Amino acid sequence: MSSHERSPPAIGVKLATEDDWHQWLSTVKTIALEAQIWQYINPKNPTEPPEPIEPQRPTAATVAGNPTATVNDLSQSDLQRYQALLSIYRIERDEYDAFFHARQRLVRAILASVAQANQHYLTGLHTPYQQLLKLRTVFAPSPRLYRQQLRVTWRDQLEYASNQHQDRQAWLIRTEALYNECLSVDVPEVKDKDALLYDFLTAIRAAGNELFFQTWYQHIFVANQDIDFYRLVHYLREAQRLEKSQASTRTGRLAMSTLNGQREARPACVCGYNHPYKRCYYLNTDARPDSWTPNQDTAESVNKRLQDDPELIKQIQKTLPGFQSVVFTTFSDVNGPIGSMSRIAM
């Protein structure tokens, strides 16, 4: 056996308080499922399941029924039976050894991942089932209390999206992990799919991503597109990667223009977001999805900026030659397509 196989699997969560229990147990369960031993150690089992019995190697004596018999004494039929039993034994031995080593590695992993102050709970416990059962009685909150705690945590997590000083990718990873926890215990806020998606999109909007909110609000709640939470998170990650890539490109171009002694004007788009004019739904009608609707405040801001700054219009026309200085003068139907608004040319 290699040193890698002998080392215990890493449990990346320290079990220090009851707040760690569910994430810690989830990690232990994942390791046990991969090793195919969870059914033997699940602490929800009312009693400890019997473990596999170590197989005994067959002998010529037992096959022949003679305590002094050797392989050379076996008849042809007994020899064939002995060889068949030996093949079965080797298979059973491999299975037992795999179970035993996985069990022992998990025992060591549990010991290593329990905080030092809690080690006394494991004294005298030699199987993973015994260890998990004891730790469950100490650290596991009641299911009803845990569900209520998750409801509060989930709401707080969505509200935290608007914090401008956070790592957005880290927030998204934590949100997805928390969603999985909530789903496992039927937290109401994630069981209702429409409420889940709307609350998530609202959080993204509060974080400043109006374009993502508008796009996917239209797809899901107007066009009735069937999108689950994981897919929506995937699309948000892609949007974040694209935004980061564009920001990096702009920074590189600005650095090059500075080195060349030139001043390159690369302002944010007229709608307030950092994307090229040609990708702006407010400026480029060809870029708009069929189901898209504008935000009233953003449309009014676009209107004002275009009216107040003729030079800005010229700047836009360098990227969009067909741009005809269109502004929005009324907003009679905020839920309708932008084409339903009255328009005038400057």
N, C-alpha and C positions, 0 to 999 in steps of 0.2 A: 504494500500500500504506500502511495506517495505521501510526502509531508503535507501536500495540499489537502489530501483526503483526510489526514489525521487532524488537521486544524479545524476548530469548530466554525460553523458558518457565522457570519457577522450579523448581529441584530443591531441595526443602527439607532435604536431607541433605548434609552436608559429607563428602567422602571423605577421611578422615584416616588411618584404620587399617583393618585387615582386618575389624574388628568392624562397620564401616560398609558393607562391600561389598554384602551381599545387599539391604539396605534401599535403598541408593543405586541399585543396578542395577535393582531393582524399579520405582523411580520413573522412571528413564530409559526402561525398557521400556514403562511405561504411556504416557509421552509419545510414544514412537515408534510404538506401536500406534495411538494416536489419530490420528497423522499418516500412518499407513499406510506407514511406511518401516522397520519392525522387520526385515523379511525381508532388507533390505540391510545391516543393521548388527549383527545378532545375532553376538556373539563366538564362539558355539559352531559357527558355520559354519567348515569346515576351510580354506576360502579365501575371499577377499573377493568377494562376488557382484558381477557387472557391474551398474553403475548404468544407469538409463535414458539413452539417447542423445538429445542435443538435436536436435529435429526441424528440418528445413530447409524454409523457405518455398518452395512451388512457384512457378515463373515461367512466363510465356508461352513463353519460349524453349525450356525443357525440354519443355513439352507439344507444341509445334509441331515440335520437332526442328530448329529454326533459331535459331542464336545471336543473331540480330538481330531476331527477331520480338517484337512487342509485343502487348498484349491486343487492340488494334484489328485486328491481322493475323490473329487466330484465326478459324477457321471456326466455324459454329454448334455442331458436335459437339465441336470442340476447346475451345470456350468453356465448354460444359457440363461437360466433363471437368476443365477448369481450376478451375471454381467448386466442383466436388465435392472435388477435391484440397485446395483452399483451406479448405473447411469441415473436412476431416479434420485438416489442419495446425493449425487453431485449437484443436481439441479436444486434440490431442497437445501443443500448446504450453502450454495451461493445465495439463495433467497434469504436464508436465515442470517448469514453473515452481513448481507446488505442491510437487513433490518437492524441487527445488533449495532453495527457501526453507526448507522444513522441515528439511532436512539441515543447512543453514548455521546455522539457529537452534539446532539441537541441538548442533552443534559449539561454539557460544558458551556454551550452557548447561552443557555438560560442563566447559569451561574454567573457568567461574565457580564450579562446585560442587566442584572438586577443591582440596583444601587447598594453601595456598601452598607448603608444604614438598614437595609431590608434583608440582608443576607441571613439573618437569624431565622427568618420564616422558612428557610429551606433546610434547616438542620434536620438530619435523619431521614430526608426524603431522597429516594434513589431512582425513581422513574419520572419521566416527563409528566405523566398523568398526575402523579402525586404532587409534583411541584406546581403545576398549573392549577390544580384544584385548590391548593392552599392559597396561592397568590390571588386567585379569583375571589375567594371569600374575603380577602383583605382589601383588594383594590377596586374590584368591579362595582361601579355604582348600579343602582336599580335601573332596569330598562326604561321605566317611565321617567325617572329623573334624568337619565342620560339623554333621552329624546328632547326634553325641555332645554337642557344645556346646549344641545346642538342647534336648536332653533335660535337661541340667542346668539350663538357663535356665528351661525350662517348669516343672520341679519347684520351683525357687526362687520363681517367680512365684506359684504356687498357695500356697506357704507364706507368702508376703508378705501374703496376703489378711487374715491375722489381725492385722496391724499397725494399731493403733487410730489412729495419727497420719497415715495416708495419705489422699489424696483417692480415695474409692471409685470415682468415675466415671473418673478417670484410670487407676486400676488396671484397670478393666473394659475400657477402650479398648486399653490395652497388652496385656491378656490376649487379646483378640480378634485383634489384629495378630500377636501371637506364635503364636497358633493357626494363622493362615494360613501363616506361615513354616514351622512344623512340618509342616503338611499337605503343603506343596510338596516336601518331601524325605522323606516317609514316616517321620516320627518315630513309633516304636511307641506311645508314650503317647497319641497322638491318633488313631491308625489304628483302635484297638479302641474302638468307639463306647460300649459299656457302661462300660469302664474310664474313658474320657474324661469321660462325664457324671457318673459316681460320684465321681471325683476332684474335679471342679469343684464339685459339690454339697457335698462334704466341706469344701472350702476355704471355701465360703460359710457353712457351719455354724460353722467355726472363727472366722469373722469376726463371729459373733454373730447371724446370721440363721437361727435355729432354725426359725421358721415356714416360711420359703421352702424350707429343706432338707426338712422333713417333708412339705410339700405336693407337691413335685416328685419326691421319692423314691417316694411312693405312686403318683403318676401314671405314672412311668417303669418302676419296678422291681416294683411290685405289680400295677397295672392294665395294664401293658404298652403304655402309650401311646407312639406313635412320635414322638419329639421329637428334632430335631437340635440341635447345639451353638449355631448362630446363633439358633434360636428360643428356646432356654433363656436365652441372653444377653439377648434382647429382653424376655422376661418379667421378668428380674431388673432391667433398666433401668426397666421400668414400675413394679415394686415400689419401687424406690429413689425414683422421682419421686413416687409416692403418699405414701411415708413423709416425704419432704421437704416436700410440700405440707401434710400433716397437722401436721408440726412447726411450719411457718410459721403455720398457722391457730391452733394452740395458743398460740404466742408472741404473736400479735396479740390474742387474747382476754385473755391474762394482762395485756398492756399496758393494754388498755381497762379491765379491772377494777381495775388499780392506779390509773389516772387517776381512776376514780370512787370511790376510797377503799374499795374492796371487796376482799375476799380470795376468790379463786376457786380451789377445790381441783381441780387437774387432774393427779392422780398418774399414773404409768405404770400400765398394766394389771396385774392381779394375777399374770399369767403372766410379767411382766418386760419385755414389749414395749410400744412406744408406739403403741397403737391403741385405739379406743373399746372399751368392754366388749362392745358388741353384735357386734363383729367378732372377738371372741376365741373360738377353737374350744373352749377349755377351759370357758368359761362359758355360751356360747350354742349349744345343740345344733342349732338351726336353721341356724347358719352353717357347720357342718362339711361338707366334701365327703364323699361316701360312702366314699372310699378312705383317708381320713385316719386316722392313728394318733397318739397323744400321745407325748411324750418322758417317760420315767419320772421323771427328776429334776425336770422342770417340773411334772408332775402332783403329785408329792409336795410341792413348794414351794407350789402352789396350795392343796393340802389343809391344810397347816400355817397359811398366812396366814388362810384362812377360819376355821379353828378358833380362832385366837388373837385375831381382831379382828372382833367382832360389828358394829362401826360400819362396817367395810369392806363387809360384806354389805348394810347399808342403803344405802350409797353405790352399790353395783352395782344394787340394785333400783330406783333412780331411773331408770336407763337400761334395765334389763331387768325390768319389773314382774313377769314370770312366773318370775323366778329363785327357786328354792326352797331355796337354801343347800346345794346338793349338793356333797359332797366325795367324794374317791376314797379308799377304805379299803384296797383290795388292788390289786396290779398283776400278776395271775397270767399275763397274756399281753400282753407289751409290743407284739407285732406285730398284735394284734387291735384291732378298733374300740373306742373308749372305752366303748361301751355294754356290752362284755363284762366290765367291772370291777364289783365289788360296790360299792354306793353306799348312803349313809345320809343322812338329812336332819338338819341341826342343829336 
